[in-house]
Amino acid sequence: MIKIKKKSKKLLKQYLDINNFSHYTQLDLNQLIDNGFDIHKLQQIQLKSFFNEYKKRCKWDSLVFCGSGKNVKVLEKDTDLKHFSITSDYFRIAQTYKIGWYIEPK
């Protein structure tokens, strides 16, 4: 079992590196695998990378989610993403990124 976990961590690290999901730690890799594969942890790593990349590329200082106006969320750093979860995904047509995610406040 230990051998399988080591190999799984190695493969996940390769996946993250190949796809430029650079905002993860060894602790993240351990949490992804140690108690069974955690898809929500993987999504949080991916979401953190997307957020940091867009923020850098678009020169944002923050991202604001207004909703109905009663539950406004302001994201200034990637640690603020812990207040959101990915609810579903969708295919995008004629856009650079072919898959998108819907996210909601927790």
Phi and psi in radians as a Rosetta constraint file:
Dihedral C 1 N 2 CA 2 C 2 CIRCULARHARMONIC -1.093 0.35
Dihedral N 2 CA 2 C 2 N 3 CIRCULARHARMONIC -0.692 0.35
Dihedral C 2 N 3 CA 3 C 3 CIRCULARHARMONIC -1.100 0.35
Dihedral N 3 CA 3 C 3 N 4 CIRCULARHARMONIC -0.712 0.35
Dihedral C 3 N 4 CA 4 C 4 CIRCULARHARMONIC -1.147 0.35
Dihedral N 4 CA 4 C 4 N 5 CIRCULARHARMONIC -0.731 0.35
Dihedral C 4 N 5 CA 5 C 5 CIRCULARHARMONIC -1.116 0.35
Dihedral N 5 CA 5 C 5 N 6 CIRCULARHARMONIC -0.715 0.35
Dihedral C 5 N 6 CA 6 C 6 CIRCULARHARMONIC -1.083 0.35
Dihedral N 6 CA 6 C 6 N 7 CIRCULARHARMONIC -0.796 0.35
Dihedral C 6 N 7 CA 7 C 7 CIRCULARHARMONIC -1.130 0.35
Dihedral N 7 CA 7 C 7 N 8 CIRCULARHARMONIC -0.704 0.35
Dihedral C 7 N 8 CA 8 C 8 CIRCULARHARMONIC -1.084 0.35
Dihedral N 8 CA 8 C 8 N 9 CIRCULARHARMONIC -0.762 0.35
Dihedral C 8 N 9 CA 9 C 9 CIRCULARHARMONIC -1.104 0.35
Dihedral N 9 CA 9 C 9 N 10 CIRCULARHARMONIC -0.711 0.35
Dihedral C 9 N 10 CA 10 C 10 CIRCULARHARMONIC -1.094 0.35
Dihedral N 10 CA 10 C 10 N 11 CIRCULARHARMONIC -0.787 0.35
Dihedral C 10 N 11 CA 11 C 11 CIRCULARHARMONIC -1.167 0.35
Dihedral N 11 CA 11 C 11 N 12 CIRCULARHARMONIC -0.702 0.35
Dihedral C 11 N 12 CA 12 C 12 CIRCULARHARMONIC -1.141 0.35
Dihedral N 12 CA 12 C 12 N 13 CIRCULARHARMONIC -0.682 0.35
Dihedral C 12 N 13 CA 13 C 13 CIRCULARHARMONIC -1.072 0.35
Dihedral N 13 CA 13 C 13 N 14 CIRCULARHARMONIC -0.762 0.35
Dihedral C 13 N 14 CA 14 C 14 CIRCULARHARMONIC -1.061 0.35
Dihedral N 14 CA 14 C 14 N 15 CIRCULARHARMONIC -0.785 0.35
Dihedral C 14 N 15 CA 15 C 15 CIRCULARHARMONIC -1.015 0.35
Dihedral N 15 CA 15 C 15 N 16 CIRCULARHARMONIC -0.852 0.35
Dihedral C 15 N 16 CA 16 C 16 CIRCULARHARMONIC -1.094 0.35
Dihedral N 16 CA 16 C 16 N 17 CIRCULARHARMONIC -0.738 0.35
Dihedral C 16 N 17 CA 17 C 17 CIRCULARHARMONIC -1.207 0.35
Dihedral N 17 CA 17 C 17 N 18 CIRCULARHARMONIC -0.769 0.35
Dihedral C 17 N 18 CA 18 C 18 CIRCULARHARMONIC -1.059 0.35
Dihedral N 18 CA 18 C 18 N 19 CIRCULARHARMONIC -0.639 0.35
Dihedral C 18 N 19 CA 19 C 19 CIRCULARHARMONIC -1.652 0.35
Dihedral N 19 CA 19 C 19 N 20 CIRCULARHARMONIC 0.218 0.35
Dihedral C 19 N 20 CA 20 C 20 CIRCULARHARMONIC 1.029 0.35
Dihedral N 20 CA 20 C 20 N 21 CIRCULARHARMONIC 0.593 0.35
Dihedral C 20 N 21 CA 21 C 21 CIRCULARHARMONIC -1.547 0.35
Dihedral N 21 CA 21 C 21 N 22 CIRCULARHARMONIC 1.430 0.35
Dihedral C 21 N 22 CA 22 C 22 CIRCULARHARMONIC -1.557 0.35
Dihedral N 22 CA 22 C 22 N 23 CIRCULARHARMONIC -0.081 0.35
Dihedral C 22 N 23 CA 23 C 23 CIRCULARHARMONIC -1.715 0.35
Dihedral N 23 CA 23 C 23 N 24 CIRCULARHARMONIC 1.191 0.35
Dihedral C 23 N 24 CA 24 C 24 CIRCULARHARMONIC -2.513 0.35
Dihedral N 24 CA 24 C 24 N 25 CIRCULARHARMONIC 2.816 0.35
Dihedral C 24 N 25 CA 25 C 25 CIRCULARHARMONIC -2.148 0.35
Dihedral N 25 CA 25 C 25 N 26 CIRCULARHARMONIC 3.035 0.35
Dihedral C 25 N 26 CA 26 C 26 CIRCULARHARMONIC -1.091 0.35
Dihedral N 26 CA 26 C 26 N 27 CIRCULARHARMONIC -0.634 0.35
Dihedral C 26 N 27 CA 27 C 27 CIRCULARHARMONIC -1.055 0.35
Dihedral N 27 CA 27 C 27 N 28 CIRCULARHARMONIC -0.708 0.35
Dihedral C 27 N 28 CA 28 C 28 CIRCULARHARMONIC -1.034 0.35
Dihedral N 28 CA 28 C 28 N 29 CIRCULARHARMONIC -0.788 0.35
Dihedral C 28 N 29 CA 29 C 29 CIRCULARHARMONIC -1.071 0.35
Dihedral N 29 CA 29 C 29 N 30 CIRCULARHARMONIC -0.739 0.35
Dihedral C 29 N 30 CA 30 C 30 CIRCULARHARMONIC -1.075 0.35
Dihedral N 30 CA 30 C 30 N 31 CIRCULARHARMONIC -0.777 0.35
Dihedral C 30 N 31 CA 31 C 31 CIRCULARHARMONIC -1.170 0.35
Dihedral N 31 CA 31 C 31 N 32 CIRCULARHARMONIC -0.469 0.35
Dihedral C 31 N 32 CA 32 C 32 CIRCULARHARMONIC -1.170 0.35
Dihedral N 32 CA 32 C 32 N 33 CIRCULARHARMONIC -0.556 0.35
Dihedral C 32 N 33 CA 33 C 33 CIRCULARHARMONIC -2.017 0.35
Dihedral N 33 CA 33 C 33 N 34 CIRCULARHARMONIC -0.661 0.35
Dihedral C 33 N 34 CA 34 C 34 CIRCULARHARMONIC -0.969 0.35
Dihedral N 34 CA 34 C 34 N 35 CIRCULARHARMONIC -0.627 0.35
Dihedral C 34 N 35 CA 35 C 35 CIRCULARHARMONIC -1.958 0.35
Dihedral N 35 CA 35 C 35 N 36 CIRCULARHARMONIC 0.612 0.35
Dihedral C 35 N 36 CA 36 C 36 CIRCULARHARMONIC 1.633 0.35
Dihedral N 36 CA 36 C 36 N 37 CIRCULARHARMONIC 2.697 0.35
Dihedral C 36 N 37 CA 37 C 37 CIRCULARHARMONIC -1.072 0.35
Dihedral N 37 CA 37 C 37 N 38 CIRCULARHARMONIC 2.282 0.35
Dihedral C 37 N 38 CA 38 C 38 CIRCULARHARMONIC -1.972 0.35
Dihedral N 38 CA 38 C 38 N 39 CIRCULARHARMONIC 1.660 0.35
Dihedral C 38 N 39 CA 39 C 39 CIRCULARHARMONIC -1.078 0.35
Dihedral N 39 CA 39 C 39 N 40 CIRCULARHARMONIC -0.583 0.35
Dihedral C 39 N 40 CA 40 C 40 CIRCULARHARMONIC -1.183 0.35
Dihedral N 40 CA 40 C 40 N 41 CIRCULARHARMONIC -0.627 0.35
Dihedral C 40 N 41 CA 41 C 41 CIRCULARHARMONIC -1.158 0.35
Dihedral N 41 CA 41 C 41 N 42 CIRCULARHARMONIC -0.741 0.35
Dihedral C 41 N 42 CA 42 C 42 CIRCULARHARMONIC -1.073 0.35
Dihedral N 42 CA 42 C 42 N 43 CIRCULARHARMONIC -0.765 0.35
Dihedral C 42 N 43 CA 43 C 43 CIRCULARHARMONIC -1.086 0.35
Dihedral N 43 CA 43 C 43 N 44 CIRCULARHARMONIC -0.665 0.35
Dihedral C 43 N 44 CA 44 C 44 CIRCULARHARMONIC -1.142 0.35
Dihedral N 44 CA 44 C 44 N 45 CIRCULARHARMONIC -0.678 0.35
Dihedral C 44 N 45 CA 45 C 45 CIRCULARHARMONIC -1.101 0.35
Dihedral N 45 CA 45 C 45 N 46 CIRCULARHARMONIC -0.784 0.35
Dihedral C 45 N 46 CA 46 C 46 CIRCULARHARMONIC -1.133 0.35
Dihedral N 46 CA 46 C 46 N 47 CIRCULARHARMONIC -0.781 0.35
Dihedral C 46 N 47 CA 47 C 47 CIRCULARHARMONIC -1.063 0.35
Dihedral N 47 CA 47 C 47 N 48 CIRCULARHARMONIC -0.722 0.35
Dihedral C 47 N 48 CA 48 C 48 CIRCULARHARMONIC -1.078 0.35
Dihedral N 48 CA 48 C 48 N 49 CIRCULARHARMONIC -0.740 0.35
Dihedral C 48 N 49 CA 49 C 49 CIRCULARHARMONIC -1.155 0.35
Dihedral N 49 CA 49 C 49 N 50 CIRCULARHARMONIC -0.766 0.35
Dihedral C 49 N 50 CA 50 C 50 CIRCULARHARMONIC -1.039 0.35
Dihedral N 50 CA 50 C 50 N 51 CIRCULARHARMONIC -0.827 0.35
Dihedral C 50 N 51 CA 51 C 51 CIRCULARHARMONIC -1.021 0.35
Dihedral N 51 CA 51 C 51 N 52 CIRCULARHARMONIC -0.858 0.35
Dihedral C 51 N 52 CA 52 C 52 CIRCULARHARMONIC -1.138 0.35
Dihedral N 52 CA 52 C 52 N 53 CIRCULARHARMONIC -0.652 0.35
Dihedral C 52 N 53 CA 53 C 53 CIRCULARHARMONIC -1.158 0.35
Dihedral N 53 CA 53 C 53 N 54 CIRCULARHARMONIC -0.830 0.35
Dihedral C 53 N 54 CA 54 C 54 CIRCULARHARMONIC -1.125 0.35
Dihedral N 54 CA 54 C 54 N 55 CIRCULARHARMONIC -0.720 0.35
Dihedral C 54 N 55 CA 55 C 55 CIRCULARHARMONIC -1.070 0.35
Dihedral N 55 CA 55 C 55 N 56 CIRCULARHARMONIC -0.745 0.35
Dihedral C 55 N 56 CA 56 C 56 CIRCULARHARMONIC -1.186 0.35
Dihedral N 56 CA 56 C 56 N 57 CIRCULARHARMONIC -0.841 0.35
Dihedral C 56 N 57 CA 57 C 57 CIRCULARHARMONIC -1.164 0.35
Dihedral N 57 CA 57 C 57 N 58 CIRCULARHARMONIC -0.700 0.35
Dihedral C 57 N 58 CA 58 C 58 CIRCULARHARMONIC -1.595 0.35
Dihedral N 58 CA 58 C 58 N 59 CIRCULARHARMONIC -0.065 0.35
Dihedral C 58 N 59 CA 59 C 59 CIRCULARHARMONIC 1.015 0.35
Dihedral N 59 CA 59 C 59 N 60 CIRCULARHARMONIC 0.762 0.35
Dihedral C 59 N 60 CA 60 C 60 CIRCULARHARMONIC -1.393 0.35
Dihedral N 60 CA 60 C 60 N 61 CIRCULARHARMONIC 2.669 0.35
Dihedral C 60 N 61 CA 61 C 61 CIRCULARHARMONIC -1.801 0.35
Dihedral N 61 CA 61 C 61 N 62 CIRCULARHARMONIC -0.391 0.35
Dihedral C 61 N 62 CA 62 C 62 CIRCULARHARMONIC -2.824 0.35
Dihedral N 62 CA 62 C 62 N 63 CIRCULARHARMONIC 2.912 0.35
Dihedral C 62 N 63 CA 63 C 63 CIRCULARHARMONIC -2.224 0.35
Dihedral N 63 CA 63 C 63 N 64 CIRCULARHARMONIC 2.271 0.35
Dihedral C 63 N 64 CA 64 C 64 CIRCULARHARMONIC -2.015 0.35
Dihedral N 64 CA 64 C 64 N 65 CIRCULARHARMONIC 2.240 0.35
Dihedral C 64 N 65 CA 65 C 65 CIRCULARHARMONIC -1.865 0.35
Dihedral N 65 CA 65 C 65 N 66 CIRCULARHARMONIC 2.053 0.35
Dihedral C 65 N 66 CA 66 C 66 CIRCULARHARMONIC -1.638 0.35
Dihedral N 66 CA 66 C 66 N 67 CIRCULARHARMONIC -0.606 0.35
Dihedral C 66 N 67 CA 67 C 67 CIRCULARHARMONIC 0.982 0.35
Dihedral N 67 CA 67 C 67 N 68 CIRCULARHARMONIC -2.251 0.35
Dihedral C 67 N 68 CA 68 C 68 CIRCULARHARMONIC -1.490 0.35
Dihedral N 68 CA 68 C 68 N 69 CIRCULARHARMONIC -0.083 0.35
Dihedral C 68 N 69 CA 69 C 69 CIRCULARHARMONIC 1.696 0.35
Dihedral N 69 CA 69 C 69 N 70 CIRCULARHARMONIC -0.177 0.35
Dihedral C 69 N 70 CA 70 C 70 CIRCULARHARMONIC -1.604 0.35
Dihedral N 70 CA 70 C 70 N 71 CIRCULARHARMONIC -0.316 0.35
Dihedral C 70 N 71 CA 71 C 71 CIRCULARHARMONIC -2.336 0.35
Dihedral N 71 CA 71 C 71 N 72 CIRCULARHARMONIC 1.008 0.35
Dihedral C 71 N 72 CA 72 C 72 CIRCULARHARMONIC -1.205 0.35
Dihedral N 72 CA 72 C 72 N 73 CIRCULARHARMONIC 2.325 0.35
Dihedral C 72 N 73 CA 73 C 73 CIRCULARHARMONIC -2.077 0.35
Dihedral N 73 CA 73 C 73 N 74 CIRCULARHARMONIC 2.323 0.35
Dihedral C 73 N 74 CA 74 C 74 CIRCULARHARMONIC -2.025 0.35
Dihedral N 74 CA 74 C 74 N 75 CIRCULARHARMONIC 2.128 0.35
Dihedral C 74 N 75 CA 75 C 75 CIRCULARHARMONIC -1.815 0.35
Dihedral N 75 CA 75 C 75 N 76 CIRCULARHARMONIC 2.034 0.35
Dihedral C 75 N 76 CA 76 C 76 CIRCULARHARMONIC -1.900 0.35
Dihedral N 76 CA 76 C 76 N 77 CIRCULARHARMONIC -0.490 0.35
Dihedral C 76 N 77 CA 77 C 77 CIRCULARHARMONIC -2.466 0.35
Dihedral N 77 CA 77 C 77 N 78 CIRCULARHARMONIC 2.838 0.35
Dihedral C 77 N 78 CA 78 C 78 CIRCULARHARMONIC -1.121 0.35
Dihedral N 78 CA 78 C 78 N 79 CIRCULARHARMONIC -0.390 0.35
Dihedral C 78 N 79 CA 79 C 79 CIRCULARHARMONIC -1.190 0.35
Dihedral N 79 CA 79 C 79 N 80 CIRCULARHARMONIC -0.345 0.35
Dihedral C 79 N 80 CA 80 C 80 CIRCULARHARMONIC -1.182 0.35
Dihedral N 80 CA 80 C 80 N 81 CIRCULARHARMONIC -0.304 0.35
Dihedral C 80 N 81 CA 81 C 81 CIRCULARHARMONIC -1.179 0.35
Dihedral N 81 CA 81 C 81 N 82 CIRCULARHARMONIC -0.250 0.35
Dihedral C 81 N 82 CA 82 C 82 CIRCULARHARMONIC -1.099 0.35
Dihedral N 82 CA 82 C 82 N 83 CIRCULARHARMONIC -0.264 0.35
Dihedral C 82 N 83 CA 83 C 83 CIRCULARHARMONIC -1.544 0.35
Dihedral N 83 CA 83 C 83 N 84 CIRCULARHARMONIC 0.079 0.35
Dihedral C 83 N 84 CA 84 C 84 CIRCULARHARMONIC -2.197 0.35
Dihedral N 84 CA 84 C 84 N 85 CIRCULARHARMONIC 2.681 0.35
Dihedral C 84 N 85 CA 85 C 85 CIRCULARHARMONIC -2.342 0.35
Dihedral N 85 CA 85 C 85 N 86 CIRCULARHARMONIC 2.662 0.35
Dihedral C 85 N 86 CA 86 C 86 CIRCULARHARMONIC -1.462 0.35
Dihedral N 86 CA 86 C 86 N 87 CIRCULARHARMONIC 2.199 0.35
Dihedral C 86 N 87 CA 87 C 87 CIRCULARHARMONIC -1.750 0.35
Dihedral N 87 CA 87 C 87 N 88 CIRCULARHARMONIC -0.560 0.35
Dihedral C 87 N 88 CA 88 C 88 CIRCULARHARMONIC -2.916 0.35
Dihedral N 88 CA 88 C 88 N 89 CIRCULARHARMONIC 3.030 0.35
Dihedral C 88 N 89 CA 89 C 89 CIRCULARHARMONIC -2.226 0.35
Dihedral N 89 CA 89 C 89 N 90 CIRCULARHARMONIC 2.979 0.35
Dihedral C 89 N 90 CA 90 C 90 CIRCULARHARMONIC -2.693 0.35
Dihedral N 90 CA 90 C 90 N 91 CIRCULARHARMONIC 2.756 0.35
Dihedral C 90 N 91 CA 91 C 91 CIRCULARHARMONIC -1.572 0.35
Dihedral N 91 CA 91 C 91 N 92 CIRCULARHARMONIC 2.458 0.35
Dihedral C 91 N 92 CA 92 C 92 CIRCULARHARMONIC -1.978 0.35
Dihedral N 92 CA 92 C 92 N 93 CIRCULARHARMONIC 2.426 0.35
Dihedral C 92 N 93 CA 93 C 93 CIRCULARHARMONIC -1.930 0.35
Dihedral N 93 CA 93 C 93 N 94 CIRCULARHARMONIC 2.405 0.35
Dihedral C 93 N 94 CA 94 C 94 CIRCULARHARMONIC 1.039 0.35
Dihedral N 94 CA 94 C 94 N 95 CIRCULARHARMONIC 0.629 0.35
Dihedral C 94 N 95 CA 95 C 95 CIRCULARHARMONIC -2.295 0.35
Dihedral N 95 CA 95 C 95 N 96 CIRCULARHARMONIC 2.775 0.35
Dihedral C 95 N 96 CA 96 C 96 CIRCULARHARMONIC -1.030 0.35
Dihedral N 96 CA 96 C 96 N 97 CIRCULARHARMONIC -0.847 0.35
Dihedral C 96 N 97 CA 97 C 97 CIRCULARHARMONIC -1.666 0.35
Dihedral N 97 CA 97 C 97 N 98 CIRCULARHARMONIC 2.163 0.35
Dihedral C 97 N 98 CA 98 C 98 CIRCULARHARMONIC -1.462 0.35
Dihedral N 98 CA 98 C 98 N 99 CIRCULARHARMONIC -0.271 0.35
Dihedral C 98 N 99 CA 99 C 99 CIRCULARHARMONIC -2.215 0.35
Dihedral N 99 CA 99 C 99 N 100 CIRCULARHARMONIC 2.435 0.35
Dihedral C 99 N 100 CA 100 C 100 CIRCULARHARMONIC -2.178 0.35
Dihedral N 100 CA 100 C 100 N 101 CIRCULARHARMONIC 2.864 0.35
Dihedral C 100 N 101 CA 101 C 101 CIRCULARHARMONIC -2.149 0.35
Dihedral N 101 CA 101 C 101 N 102 CIRCULARHARMONIC 2.501 0.35
Dihedral C 101 N 102 CA 102 C 102 CIRCULARHARMONIC -1.640 0.35
Dihedral N 102 CA 102 C 102 N 103 CIRCULARHARMONIC 2.300 0.35
Dihedral C 102 N 103 CA 103 C 103 CIRCULARHARMONIC -2.161 0.35
Dihedral N 103 CA 103 C 103 N 104 CIRCULARHARMONIC 2.617 0.35
Dihedral C 103 N 104 CA 104 C 104 CIRCULARHARMONIC -2.377 0.35
Dihedral N 104 CA 104 C 104 N 105 CIRCULARHARMONIC 2.682 0.35
Dihedral C 104 N 105 CA 105 C 105 CIRCULARHARMONIC -1.125 0.35
Dihedral N 105 CA 105 C 105 N 106 CIRCULARHARMONIC 2.554 0.35
